[in-house]
Amino acid sequence: MSSLPDRVLSQSALADLADVPAASVWARSGSVRLHVLDYGPADGVPLVVLPGITSPAITMDFVARELTDLVRPLVLDVRGRGLSDDGPGYGLDAYAADVEAVIDQLNLSAPLLFGHSMGARIAAKAALSGRVAGTVLADPPMSGPGRRYPTSLAVFESQVDQARRGTNADEVAASWPRWPRREQELRARWLASCSRAAIAATHAGFESEEFLPLWENLPGPAVLLHGAESPVVTSADVAVLEKSKHPLAAVAGAGHMIFWDEPQPARHALRSALKDVLAR
């Protein structure tokens, strides 16, 4: 058990928000206060953006800021990450309830959902409410009972502990050499804001909460993006996913971290998926 504090948010991390073209807004899900970055425009089609297991909202800035001509991105600090509170639970039901709270309290009419990795699983679960107009999922963990998520919990925990002790972009680059420099810097400053308890519970959920039934029952228009070289959505997984009524699109050269591995092609694929969903 680590003796380091569970969550750390430095002044230098908070200063990053000054360079983000979004307003901080808040919602409450039960006792949990949720922070959201709202990129506008106010009259745009709302797109609730749900990041991955160790990705606070600000780490999706380089994606969200490129979408404001199409939609109104609202990026959630998922509970236990970034500026949002810790929660009493971290299962898909709790995460989906947070999305509903954001939709209700920010008065989002017929929103779209977009999630990457953990966020894709949350988006799929939340979409089952029937309250959203469409969904885009990016490389959702296909794990579940009897399957193992390819990155161990110990790897996540060691990365978070490294961030809490103090890390920098060069150290992040040793693990993620393909990422743009700004994204390495944000990872170095913001990873420590992620709760070990949230990560552990979510990781356990990857291996106990099935994704495929969510995908098979997803209402409305939906598109699934995946990295062509992803170890999370494999070629065997693609063969299963393709049996659904919803289309898939591969991002060539990308692994699981699609937008960080291949930023321009991934953003192009996302824009195409959103246009498809909006058209339908």
C-alpha positions as CSV (number, residue, x, y, z in Angstrom):
1,M,0.0,0.0,0.0
2,S,1.4,3.4,-1.0
3,S,2.2,5.9,1.7
4,L,1.8,8.8,-0.8
5,P,-1.3,11.0,-0.7
6,D,-4.1,9.6,-2.8
7,R,-4.6,12.7,-5.0
8,V,-2.3,15.7,-5.7
9,L,-3.1,18.7,-7.8
10,S,-0.2,21.2,-8.1
11,Q,-0.4,25.0,-8.8
12,S,1.4,24.4,-12.1
13,A,-1.4,21.9,-13.1
14,L,-4.1,24.4,-12.2
15,A,-2.3,27.1,-14.2
16,D,-2.7,24.9,-17.3
17,L,-6.4,25.8,-17.2
18,A,-5.6,29.4,-18.2
19,D,-4.6,28.1,-21.7
20,V,-7.8,26.1,-22.2
21,P,-10.5,27.8,-24.3
22,A,-13.3,26.4,-22.1
23,A,-15.3,27.5,-19.0
24,S,-15.3,25.5,-15.8
25,V,-18.9,24.5,-14.9
26,W,-20.2,22.2,-12.2
27,A,-22.8,19.6,-11.5
28,R,-23.6,17.4,-8.5
29,S,-24.4,13.6,-8.6
30,G,-25.6,12.8,-5.2
31,S,-22.8,14.0,-2.9
32,V,-20.2,14.0,-5.7
33,R,-19.3,17.4,-7.2
34,L,-18.4,17.1,-10.9
35,H,-16.2,19.4,-12.9
36,V,-16.8,20.0,-16.6
37,L,-14.9,22.0,-19.2
38,D,-17.5,23.6,-21.5
39,Y,-16.1,24.7,-24.8
40,G,-19.2,26.2,-26.3
41,P,-20.8,27.5,-28.4
42,A,-23.9,27.7,-26.2
43,D,-26.2,27.0,-29.1
44,G,-24.2,24.0,-30.4
45,V,-25.2,20.4,-30.2
46,P,-24.0,19.2,-26.8
47,L,-21.3,16.5,-26.9
48,V,-20.5,15.1,-23.5
49,V,-16.9,13.9,-23.6
50,L,-15.8,11.1,-21.2
51,P,-12.1,10.4,-20.9
52,G,-10.1,7.3,-19.9
53,I,-9.1,5.7,-16.7
54,T,-6.2,8.0,-15.9
55,S,-7.2,11.0,-18.1
56,P,-8.5,14.1,-16.4
57,A,-10.7,16.4,-18.6
58,I,-7.8,18.7,-19.6
59,T,-6.0,15.9,-21.3
60,M,-8.7,15.8,-23.9
61,D,-8.3,19.6,-24.6
62,F,-6.4,19.0,-27.9
63,V,-9.4,16.9,-29.2
64,A,-12.3,19.0,-27.8
65,R,-11.0,22.4,-29.1
66,E,-11.0,21.1,-32.7
67,L,-14.7,20.2,-32.6
68,T,-16.4,23.5,-31.7
69,D,-17.5,24.1,-35.3
70,L,-19.5,20.9,-35.2
71,V,-20.7,20.5,-31.6
72,R,-20.5,22.0,-28.1
73,P,-17.9,19.8,-26.3
74,L,-18.3,19.4,-22.6
75,V,-15.5,17.3,-21.1
76,L,-16.1,15.7,-17.8
77,D,-13.6,15.2,-15.0
78,V,-14.9,11.7,-14.2
79,R,-15.3,11.2,-10.5
80,G,-12.0,10.5,-8.8
81,R,-10.0,12.5,-11.4
82,G,-9.0,16.1,-12.0
83,L,-11.2,18.6,-10.1
84,S,-14.1,16.2,-9.5
85,D,-14.7,14.7,-6.1
86,D,-14.0,11.1,-5.1
87,G,-17.1,8.9,-5.1
88,P,-18.5,6.2,-2.8
89,G,-18.4,3.8,-5.8
90,Y,-16.8,3.5,-9.3
91,G,-18.9,1.0,-11.1
92,L,-20.6,1.6,-14.5
93,D,-23.9,2.4,-12.8
94,A,-22.3,5.2,-10.7
95,Y,-20.4,6.6,-13.7
96,A,-23.6,6.6,-15.9
97,A,-25.5,8.3,-13.1
98,D,-22.9,11.1,-13.2
99,V,-23.5,11.6,-16.9
100,E,-27.2,11.8,-16.3
101,A,-26.6,14.4,-13.6
102,V,-24.5,16.5,-16.0
103,I,-27.2,16.3,-18.7
104,D,-29.9,17.3,-16.3
105,Q,-28.2,20.1,-14.4
106,L,-26.5,21.7,-17.4
107,N,-29.8,21.5,-19.3
108,L,-28.4,19.6,-22.2
109,S,-31.1,18.8,-24.8
110,A,-30.6,15.7,-26.9
111,P,-26.8,15.5,-26.3
112,L,-24.3,13.2,-28.0
113,L,-21.9,11.2,-26.0
114,F,-18.2,10.5,-26.9
115,G,-15.9,8.4,-24.8
116,H,-12.4,7.0,-25.0
117,S,-11.4,3.7,-23.3
118,M,-13.1,3.7,-19.8
119,G,-15.1,6.7,-21.1
120,A,-16.4,4.6,-24.0
121,R,-17.8,2.0,-21.6
122,I,-19.4,4.8,-19.6
123,A,-20.9,6.4,-22.7
124,A,-22.3,3.0,-23.8
125,K,-23.9,2.4,-20.4
126,A,-25.3,6.0,-20.2
127,A,-26.7,5.8,-23.7
128,L,-29.0,2.9,-22.6
129,S,-31.1,5.5,-20.8
130,G,-32.4,6.5,-24.2
131,R,-31.9,10.2,-23.5
132,V,-29.0,10.8,-25.9
133,A,-29.2,11.5,-29.6
134,G,-26.1,9.4,-30.6
135,T,-22.9,7.9,-29.4
136,V,-19.3,7.7,-30.5
137,L,-17.1,5.1,-28.7
138,A,-13.3,5.1,-29.1
139,D,-11.4,1.8,-28.3
140,P,-13.5,0.6,-25.4
141,P,-12.0,-2.2,-23.2
142,M,-13.6,-5.4,-24.5
143,S,-12.7,-7.2,-21.3
144,G,-15.2,-8.8,-19.0
145,P,-15.6,-12.1,-17.0
146,G,-12.9,-14.5,-18.1
147,R,-10.8,-11.9,-19.9
148,R,-7.9,-9.8,-18.7
149,Y,-7.3,-6.2,-19.5
150,P,-3.9,-6.0,-21.2
151,T,-2.4,-3.3,-18.8
152,S,-2.1,-4.6,-15.3
153,L,-3.3,-2.5,-12.3
154,A,0.3,-2.5,-11.0
155,V,1.4,-0.6,-14.1
156,F,-1.2,2.1,-13.5
157,E,-0.4,2.3,-9.9
158,S,3.3,2.7,-10.5
159,Q,2.7,5.5,-13.0
160,V,0.4,7.4,-10.6
161,D,3.0,7.0,-7.8
162,Q,5.7,8.3,-10.0
163,A,3.5,11.3,-10.8
164,R,2.9,12.0,-7.1
165,R,6.6,11.9,-6.3
166,G,7.1,14.4,-9.1
167,T,7.7,13.6,-12.7
168,N,8.2,15.6,-16.0
169,A,7.5,15.3,-19.7
170,D,10.8,13.6,-20.4
171,E,9.9,10.8,-18.0
172,V,6.4,10.5,-19.5
173,A,8.0,10.3,-23.0
174,A,10.0,7.2,-21.9
175,S,6.7,5.4,-21.7
176,W,4.8,7.3,-24.4
177,P,7.4,8.5,-26.9
178,R,4.9,9.1,-29.8
179,W,2.7,11.6,-27.9
180,P,2.8,15.3,-28.7
181,R,5.0,17.2,-26.3
182,R,2.1,19.2,-24.8
183,E,0.2,16.0,-24.0
184,Q,3.3,14.5,-22.3
185,E,3.5,17.7,-20.2
186,L,-0.1,17.6,-19.2
187,R,0.2,13.9,-18.3
188,A,3.1,14.7,-16.1
189,R,1.2,17.5,-14.2
190,W,-2.3,16.0,-14.0
191,L,-1.9,12.2,-13.6
192,A,-1.4,12.7,-9.8
193,S,-5.0,14.0,-9.6
194,C,-6.3,10.5,-10.3
195,S,-7.4,8.5,-7.3
196,R,-5.8,5.1,-6.8
197,A,-9.1,3.8,-5.4
198,A,-10.9,5.0,-8.5
199,I,-8.3,3.4,-10.8
200,A,-8.3,0.1,-8.9
201,A,-12.1,-0.2,-8.9
202,T,-12.4,0.8,-12.6
203,H,-9.7,-1.7,-13.5
204,A,-11.6,-4.5,-11.6
205,G,-14.7,-3.4,-13.5
206,F,-12.9,-3.9,-16.8
207,E,-12.6,-7.6,-15.9
208,S,-16.0,-8.0,-14.3
209,E,-18.5,-5.7,-16.2
210,E,-19.2,-6.9,-19.7
211,F,-19.0,-4.4,-22.6
212,L,-20.5,-6.5,-25.5
213,P,-24.1,-6.4,-24.2
214,L,-23.9,-2.6,-24.0
215,W,-22.7,-2.4,-27.6
216,E,-25.3,-4.9,-28.8
217,N,-28.2,-2.9,-27.1
218,L,-26.9,0.6,-27.9
219,P,-29.8,2.7,-29.1
220,G,-29.8,5.3,-31.8
221,P,-26.9,6.1,-34.2
222,A,-23.5,5.0,-32.9
223,V,-20.0,4.6,-34.3
224,L,-17.1,2.7,-32.8
225,L,-13.5,3.9,-33.5
226,H,-10.6,1.6,-32.8
227,G,-6.8,1.7,-33.2
228,A,-5.7,-0.6,-36.0
229,E,-2.9,-1.8,-33.7
230,S,-4.8,-1.7,-30.4
231,P,-4.2,-4.5,-27.9
232,V,-7.5,-3.5,-26.3
233,V,-9.8,-3.9,-29.3
234,T,-8.1,-6.7,-31.2
235,S,-8.8,-8.1,-34.7
236,A,-10.8,-10.9,-33.1
237,D,-12.8,-8.3,-31.1
238,V,-13.5,-6.3,-34.3
239,A,-14.9,-9.5,-36.0
240,V,-17.4,-9.7,-33.1
241,L,-18.2,-6.0,-33.0
242,E,-18.9,-5.9,-36.7
243,K,-21.9,-8.2,-36.2
244,S,-23.8,-5.3,-34.7
245,K,-25.9,-2.8,-36.7
246,H,-23.5,0.0,-35.8
247,P,-20.5,0.9,-38.0
248,L,-16.8,0.6,-37.0
249,A,-13.8,2.7,-38.2
250,A,-10.1,1.9,-37.7
251,V,-7.4,4.5,-37.2
252,A,-4.4,3.3,-39.0
253,G,-1.1,3.2,-37.1
254,A,-2.8,3.8,-33.7
255,G,-2.8,1.7,-30.6
256,H,-5.2,2.0,-27.7
257,M,-4.3,5.7,-27.1
258,I,-5.7,6.6,-30.5
259,F,-5.7,10.4,-30.3
260,W,-2.3,10.6,-28.7
261,D,-0.7,8.0,-31.1
262,E,-2.1,9.5,-34.3
263,P,-3.6,12.9,-33.4
264,Q,-4.5,14.2,-36.9
265,P,-6.0,11.0,-38.4
266,A,-7.8,10.2,-35.1
267,R,-9.4,13.7,-35.0
268,H,-10.4,13.3,-38.6
269,A,-12.0,9.9,-37.8
270,L,-13.8,11.4,-34.9
271,R,-15.1,14.3,-36.9
272,S,-16.4,11.9,-39.6
273,A,-18.1,9.8,-37.0
274,L,-19.8,12.8,-35.4
275,K,-21.0,14.0,-38.8
276,D,-22.3,10.5,-39.5
277,V,-24.2,10.4,-36.1
278,L,-25.5,14.0,-36.6
279,A,-26.8,13.1,-40.1
280,R,-28.6,10.0,-38.8
